[in-house]
């Protein structure tokens, strides 16, 4: 199947129509990541002179500096330059799963015109980083995959409605596990569905580097002046946080920003990293990626659900082979907050629900 990639590109324009192109933003991102204009030039494929011309043009366009040179310390972004870089990160974090889903739809449509795939594996998944690894390995193995990133409830509903072959989502470990399964009960068939383990992962609070506001736990979210960024309703992460707050007897109405939800873990982390919020809730991996501090609060089981009679399909057998491989386990264990445990183990859903005390 042909590979389609879609990447967001944004520009800024004056009222008169004069636009500032993406080259400046790309260069500022490289400076932020390397700490040096020289290293940024190498990464961006620009000459030193061209890079400085780009910076100066941007500064003249904004009427404000974007970069500061410090003797012996390389290059540092000004507050304006830093804000542009974080805007770029937030755009990518928010849109990446949606664009990946659209790219997959276009790949399948194109392939159906060229040479219809004989066996197409349809995966609807709550976005995460282990599932990204699985998708990449399936593609490398030559499996045609139609991937849709969506919220956890919609993923479960897609399997129930016959729109997917694998639905990937998550439930908490421990005392909240039964409630987690009940969150999806409407779409579950305990006798016909099986659970395929993929990974364990940790969720918690994301805060600025050094935790300057000294956030310790959920009770701090109601502190006056503290700004929170949430996940959207319908997501498994939003359910987990709601349940944790209810258990801790924390009033969600007293949390500033609680009804403002982002659609990905990375978008939450970027929101905190750009200082638009003080605290977010999500996975450890994006928090570490954006150099945030992380306070772990809960672990959960991320898995795939499929019909029992689908296990004999060659595409599902390939999924199981990848999940059980040392290569996949190594990739997952390298992700902060992830732990490869029982990868590829298959359980009848009725047995899982009985063990959790659900149903």
Secondary structure, DSSP 8 states (H G I E B T S, - for coil): -----------EE-TTS-EE-HHHHHHHHHHHHHS-HHHHHHHHT--HHHHHHHHHHHHHHHTS--EEEETTTEEEE-HHHHHHHHHHHHHHHHHHHHHHHHHHHHHHHHHHHHS--SSEEEEEEE--HHHHHHHHHHHHTT-EEEEEEE-HHHHHHHHHTTS-SEEEEEEESGGGHHHHHHTTGGG--TTTEEEEEEEEEEEEEEE-TT-TT---SGGGGGSTT--EEEE-TTSHHHHHHHHHHHHTT--GGGSTTTT-EESSHHHHHHHHHTTS-SEEEEEHHHHHHTT-EEEEEEEEEEEEEEEGGGTTSHHHHHHHHHHTSHHHHHHHHTSTTEE--STT-EEEHHHHHHHHT--
